Amino acid sequence: MRSILCLLLIGAAACASAPTGTTTSPRPARDSAQADVGRGGTSAPNADPFPSAYVPFPSRTTVIRNVNILTAAGPMIRNGAILLENGKIAAVGATVNAPANALVIDGGGKYVTPGIIDDHSHLGVYAAPGGNALSDGNEATNPATPQVWAEHSVWPQDPQFPRVLAGGVTTLQVLPGSANLIGGRSVVLKVVPGRTVQAMKFPGAKYGLKMACGENPKRVYGQRGGPSTRMGNVAGYRAAWIRGQEYRRKWDKWNADHKGDPPTRDLGSETLAEVLRGNILVHNHCYRADEMAQMIDIAHEFGYKIRSFHHGVEAYKIADLLAKEGISASIWADWGSFKMEALDAVKGNMALVDHAGARVIVHSDDPSGSQRLNQEAAKAMAAGAEIGLPVSEEQAIKWLTINPAWALGLDDKVGSLEAGKNADVVLWTGDPFSVYSKPEKVWVDGALLYDRLDPSEQWRTDFELGFVPLTRN
């Protein structure tokens, strides 16, 4: 934790004496087509005006042995070992060779998993302790606001960040709210201390586009000029995508030949054009099966892909369609019946979708739920067993790790314990699918950023200055 304070308060350059295991993250590369980015005059595909400034925290070569390893890439490894070196997973198996300088941790039969990934969070944009001053997640001024970016509302000192890290979450997708048909861009964050949101941004992660269907846009805009019906919602999506298509055509042509003056920039259409180019992934809040099918039709009409349906309490009704379309379902274990479009929720939703061959993701949409996503998965496993669709621990761990990594386009970097991937690792006190188990230690890029047994290794935000936590057992 001393190293964390050094990086935060003094800056990375002043910490040059950090251990040799530390690695740095380069700024995202910019190609020649982006030469004018930053001048404000042109719209360059995949521009990056707010690049990640994340630098991994100092790490130490570490071996964790005598543990049960849920890799999310194959069968559980009983009494195995894992080697973390230079911020990466160097080896995992029944045994590993421990370098002479390695810190060796005897897990004593405990469990190790990849870091949990929550692909539906509002941390930072609905920061604690709440209230209007910190409620910055919904730009409810127009039914379509693709021009807004969630990162510009994220408060890095939100005290909820350390609490989800203590729950084993190492990566978050922070989304705008669901008041709007098109709510704006999401941002993918590493759950690490940072003075700025850029210091938390996952390097190279794609942006997401938040869309919402159903009751929320109707409720928010029904008395404010519409849409006031579901058919009005659909007309609103289509009108926005028509604008995005036209914008993309104009700019693609100008970027190819640079003839004449460039078209006028429009931030909202710029975001939609990036979706159509495949540079931004669509995350769609949608509860009902019929509406999910309609959103798929709209995606077909305009030539984009939906990466995941979020909430999807009726996903089980179209599980085969989700599997066919390659769309994941980011869903709850047992939320339902709290509004009309959630009435047909069933506790077997995850198991039913999983057995149909579609990707299941356990998401939170809730700062408390994000601290206990392992328990959400366990509840869904129990519900599956009750209806004769058992789910193994090897499969359920994918719901928490590699499946959300895929939904964020990051499954080549995180989400499973395989050599070469980022060392985002959780050591649990016991079986992670037991209500009695908690994360004991959490590493992000090989750096120990949380230790339940050591208060000095527990992140406190500036908001909590003066608060002295008790030692946790």
Rosetta blueprint (number, residue, H / E / L):
1 M L
2 R H
3 S H
4 I H
5 L H
6 C H
7 L H
8 L H
9 L H
10 I L
11 G L
12 A H
13 A H
14 A H
15 C H
16 A L
17 S L
18 A L
19 P L
20 T L
21 G L
22 T L
23 T L
24 T L
25 S L
26 P L
27 R L
28 P L
29 A L
30 R L
31 D L
32 S H
33 A H
34 Q H
35 A L
36 D L
37 V L
38 G L
39 R L
40 G L
41 G L
42 T L
43 S L
44 A L
45 P L
46 N L
47 A L
48 D L
49 P L
50 F L
51 P L
52 S L
53 A L
54 Y L
55 V L
56 P L
57 F L
58 P L
59 S L
60 R L
61 T L
62 T E
63 V E
64 I E
65 R E
66 N E
67 V E
68 N E
69 I E
70 L L
71 T L
72 A L
73 A L
74 G L
75 P L
76 M L
77 I E
78 R E
79 N E
80 G E
81 A E
82 I E
83 L E
84 L E
85 E E
86 N L
87 G L
88 K E
89 I E
90 A E
91 A E
92 V E
93 G E
94 A L
95 T L
96 V L
97 N L
98 A L
99 P L
100 A L
101 N L
102 A L
103 L E
104 V E
105 I E
106 D E
107 G L
108 G L
109 G L
110 K L
111 Y E
112 V E
113 T E
114 P E
115 G L
116 I E
117 I E
118 D E
119 D E
120 H E
121 S E
122 H L
123 L L
124 G L
125 V L
126 Y E
127 A L
128 A L
129 P L
130 G L
131 G L
132 N H
133 A H
134 L H
135 S E
136 D L
137 G L
138 N L
139 E L
140 A L
141 T L
142 N L
143 P L
144 A E
145 T L
146 P L
147 Q L
148 V L
149 W E
150 A H
151 E H
152 H H
153 S L
154 V L
155 W L
156 P L
157 Q L
158 D L
159 P L
160 Q H
161 F H
162 P H
163 R H
164 V H
165 L H
166 A L
167 G L
168 G L
169 V E
170 T E
171 T E
172 L E
173 Q E
174 V E
175 L L
176 P L
177 G L
178 S L
179 A L
180 N L
181 L L
182 I E
183 G E
184 G E
185 R E
186 S L
187 V E
188 V E
189 L E
190 K E
191 V L
192 V L
193 P L
194 G L
195 R L
196 T L
197 V H
198 Q H
199 A H
200 M L
201 K E
202 F L
203 P L
204 G L
205 A L
206 K L
207 Y E
208 G E
209 L E
210 K E
211 M E
212 A E
213 C L
214 G L
215 E H
216 N H
217 P H
218 K H
219 R H
220 V H
221 Y H
222 G L
223 Q L
224 R L
225 G L
226 G L
227 P L
228 S L
229 T L
230 R H
231 M H
232 G H
233 N H
234 V H
235 A H
236 G H
237 Y H
238 R H
239 A H
240 A H
241 W H
242 I H
243 R H
244 G H
245 Q H
246 E H
247 Y H
248 R H
249 R H
250 K H
251 W H
252 D H
253 K H
254 W H
255 N H
256 A H
257 D H
258 H L
259 K L
260 G L
261 D L
262 P L
263 P L
264 T L
265 R L
266 D L
267 L H
268 G H
269 S H
270 E H
271 T H
272 L H
273 A H
274 E H
275 V H
276 L H
277 R L
278 G L
279 N L
280 I E
281 L E
282 V E
283 H E
284 N E
285 H E
286 C E
287 Y L
288 R L
289 A H
290 D H
291 E H
292 M H
293 A H
294 Q H
295 M H
296 I H
297 D H
298 I H
299 A H
300 H H
301 E H
302 F H
303 G L
304 Y L
305 K L
306 I E
307 R E
308 S E
309 F E
310 H E
311 H E
312 G L
313 V L
314 E L
315 A H
316 Y H
317 K H
318 I H
319 A H
320 D H
321 L H
322 L H
323 A H
324 K H
325 E H
326 G L
327 I L
328 S E
329 A E
330 S E
331 I E
332 W L
333 A L
334 D L
335 W L
336 G L
337 S L
338 F L
339 K L
340 M H
341 E H
342 A H
343 L L
344 D L
345 A L
346 V L
347 K L
348 G L
349 N H
350 M H
351 A H
352 L H
353 V H
354 D H
355 H H
356 A L
357 G L
358 A L
359 R L
360 V E
361 I E
362 V E
363 H L
364 S L
365 D L
366 D L
367 P L
368 S L
369 G H
370 S H
371 Q H
372 R H
373 L H
374 N H
375 Q H
376 E H
377 A H
378 A H
379 K H
380 A H
381 M H
382 A H
383 A H
384 G H
385 A H
386 E H
387 I L
388 G L
389 L L
390 P L
391 V L
392 S L
393 E H
394 E H
395 Q H
396 A H
397 I H
398 K H
399 W H
400 L H
401 T L
402 I H
403 N H
404 P H
405 A H
406 W H
407 A H
408 L L
409 G L
410 L L
411 D L
412 D L
413 K L
414 V L
415 G L
416 S L
417 L L
418 E L
419 A L
420 G L
421 K L
422 N E
423 A L
424 D L
425 V E
426 V E
427 L E
428 W E
429 T L
430 G L
431 D L
432 P L
433 F L
434 S L
435 V L
436 Y L
437 S L
438 K L
439 P E
440 E E
441 K E
442 V E
443 W E
444 V E
445 D L
446 G L
447 A E
448 L E
449 L E
450 Y E
451 D E
452 R L
453 L L
454 D L
455 P H
456 S H
457 E H
458 Q E
459 W L
460 R L
461 T L
462 D H
463 F H
464 E H
465 L L
466 G L
467 F L
468 V L
469 P L
470 L L
471 T L
472 R L
473 N L
